[in-house]
Amino acid sequence: MTMLAIDVVGAQPAAQTAAPAVAFRLRIEEVAGRTVHAIALRCQVRIEPQGRRHTSDEQERLYELFGHPSQWSRTLRGVTWAQCAVLVPSFDARIEIDLPVACTYDLQVASAKYLHAIRNGDVPLTFLFSGTMFSIGETGMCAEPVPWSLEATYRLPMEVWQSTMDQFFPGGGWLRLERDTIDRLQAFRGRHAVVSWDAAIDILLRAATVAQPAVK
């Protein structure tokens, strides 16, 4: 029986991709030193926010996701980042290969909300593996499932995620808006001769802040 061990040994922005992605370096070992013909490897990547301390600024940015910090004993739970897959080629005993994990700045996605909120330090991740292993035995090709119990952990430095996003959204991000909202913002820009979308939203936010009644 083929026995695998997988460790995540590094991460960097994926090169030559059409969309942002982090390339996690996997070290895959066949414990008995046997030859593996190929692995169709699947992986669920989860963010584990319970594994780090959060600053007051981070807590404020995470309010939409987890509520007030007084509620976090009930609400602070793992967040699924991605479901991904990679084909591992033939190897003897050990191999290292990159697992690309797509990133998004769509702040309607929970993982993007979390990663956007964290500016420093690192983020604890869990990698849950599955898939199919292929090897050649005495009777020919043999297919075995990757055990569901196979997993790995890694602490992703936030500068890696930020560098990945800056390749596509330098210094910013994006929001998805309804067409009607875009039309109204565009009309506001035209009426007030506002040059950019960012400036238009800033003006409206400042006006909303001034209009708020004082808290007694």
N, C-alpha and C positions, 0 to 999 in steps of 0.2 A: 504494500500500500504506500502511495506517495504521501509524504508528510511535508507540509510547507510551513515556513516562518517568514513573515514580512515585517520589515521595519521601514519607517519613513525617516530618511537621513538628511533631508534638505529640501529647500523650496526656493524658486526664483520665478520672475515673470517669464511666461512662455514666449518664445521667439517666433516670429513670422506666423502670427495668427490673425485671423480676420476680426476677432473680437477678444476682449480681455480674458486672460486665463493665467492661472498659477500652475507651474509645472512642479509637482511634488516628486522628489526622487525616491523611488522604492528600491529597497534591497531585498530581493527574494531568494530564499535558500531552501533547497530540498534537503531536509535534515539528514537523511540517510546517504546523501551524496550521489543520488541516482540522476540519470539523464531525463530531463523533461522535454518532450517534443514541442509542446506549446501550451499556453494557458489563455483561455478566453476569460479574462478577469473583470469582474464587475465590482463596483465600490460605491457605498453610500458614505458621504463625508458629512459629519455632524459637528456643529459648533457647540461647545460645552461651557456656557457662561458661568456655571457654578464653580469652575476651576480657576477663577481669577478675581481679584478685587477691582471694583469700579470706582472711579473718582466721582465727585459730586457733579461735574460737568457731564460725564458719561451717563450717570444716572438720569439726569435731566433729558438727555437725548434719547434715552431708552424708555422714557415714560410710555410712549405709544405701544411699545412692544411688551413691557412687563408691568406697567403701572407704577405706582409710588413704591419707593424702596421698602416701606413698611409692609408691603404685600409680597415681597420677593420670596419669602419662605414658601409661598404657595405657587407663585407665578414664574419664578426663574427656572426655566426648563431648557433642555437641549433644542437646538434649531437645526433643521436639515439644510445644508448648504447645497449639495448637488448629488445627483446620481450620474456616475460616469463609468466608462469602460476602456480597457486597453488590451491589445493582443500582445502577449508576452512571447517572444520567439524561443526557439530551442536553446537550452542551456544545460551545462553540467554543473551540478551542485549549487551554483550561485550566479546571480545576475543582478545588475542594476538597470532600471528603466524609469523613464519619466511618465507620470500620470497627470495629464492636463485636466485641470478643474476650471470650468468656465466661471467667470465673475460677471455680475450685473450691477448697474447703478440704478436699477428700477427700485425705487424706495417703497413700492407696494409689495416687494418680496422681503420676507422676514430676515433672511440672511444678509441682504444688502442693508437693511435698516440697522442690523447689529454691527456689521463691519464698518459702516459709515460713522457710527457713534464712537468707535474706539480709535483713538488717535496715537496712542503710545503703547509701549510694552508688547505683549504677545497675546494670542488668542488660543486657548486649548481646543484641539480638534481630536475627533475619534474617526478612524477609518474602519468601516465594517465591510468585509470582503465576502464575495461569493463568486460563482462561475463554474467553469469546467476545466479540468486538467487533462492533457493528453500525453500518454507515454507509450513506448513500445515494449511489450513484454514477450514472453515466450510464445504466446498464442497470437501475437500481432498487436495492432493498435488497441490501446486500452483507454477508456474515458472514465474519469472519476470526478465527483463534485468537489469543489473547493468548500471546506467545512464552514458552516455558518458561524462557528465560534471563532474564526480567524479574524483578528482585528489588530489595529496598531493605533498609537497615539502620537501626537506631534503638537508642539507649540509654535504657531505661525507668527513670526515677527511682523508687526503691522507695517513696517517700512516695505516689506515685500508686496503686501496687498496694495499699499498706496502707490508704489512704483508701477505696479501692473495697471492700475486705473489711470495713472497720469499719462501712460502711453496713449490712451484714447480720449481721456477727459482731463487734460492738464488744468489743475487748479479748480476743478468744478465737477459737476455731475449733470443729471437731467431728470426732469419730472414729466410724467405722462398726464396730459390735461384733456378734458373733453373739448370737442370742437367749439361748442358754444362759449366755453371759458376762454379759449384762444381768441375767438372773435372779439370778445369783450375786452380782453387785454390789448389786442391790436388796436381796437378803437380808442382805448384809453391812451395808448402811446401816441396815436395820431393827434388827438385833441390837445395833448399836453406837450407835444414835441419831445417825447422821451426817446432817447437813442436806442436803448437796449431793453430786452425783456427783463434782465436782472434789475436794471434801474427802475422799471415800472413796478415790479413786485416790491422792491425796497420802499418806494414811495407809498404804496398802499399799506404795507406793514407798519411804517412809521405813523401814518394817519390813523390806523386802527389802534395803535398803542396810545396815541394822544387822546383818542376818543374814549378809551376805557375809563370807567368811573374809578375813583380812588378807593382802595380797599381799606375799610375801617376796622 
